[in-house]
């Protein structure tokens, strides 16, 4: 949290994505690493001059290490996410003073990350974040689906239904079994109507 606040005081513009964005929406689970998307390339030059910025060619991102915490930086025209970085600003809003990607776009980004990490600890965290966003935010599933169509990734909708049907870990959502069952039924009904 302290690192996120520190970075937010810097002189460059960014959008919080990933686990910390999910936390800002749901107040459930913080992430160890912080993921941000730069809204323009000038921010990258600023970071290069101020920090020990490393380029991660394999994952198409930049990284800054603060002790045991990594700041992962995704940039336009280089990083490959489910939604192009340069368009994320159209799907961002302010929460607690941070510019954060909206839940509909965040679920899509989380689904993209999950494709690469399925079966891993990080993949499980992605699923928990997706479910938390579905259960605990005022998600607009029609808007979510319109984004899938726009970016030609409609198969994510089928995958979302599979995650929703198979997820059973209600404790990670701070719900009891009955609350979980009722909320799951409600969301499956909304999904059916799309």
Helices and strands as residue ranges (DSSP letters): H 2-8, E 14-17, H 18-26, E 34-38, H 42-50, E 54-56, E 61-66, E 69-74, H 85-88, G 89-91, E 92-95, E 98-101, H 103-117, H 121-136, H 141-150, H 155-166, G 170-173, H 177-192
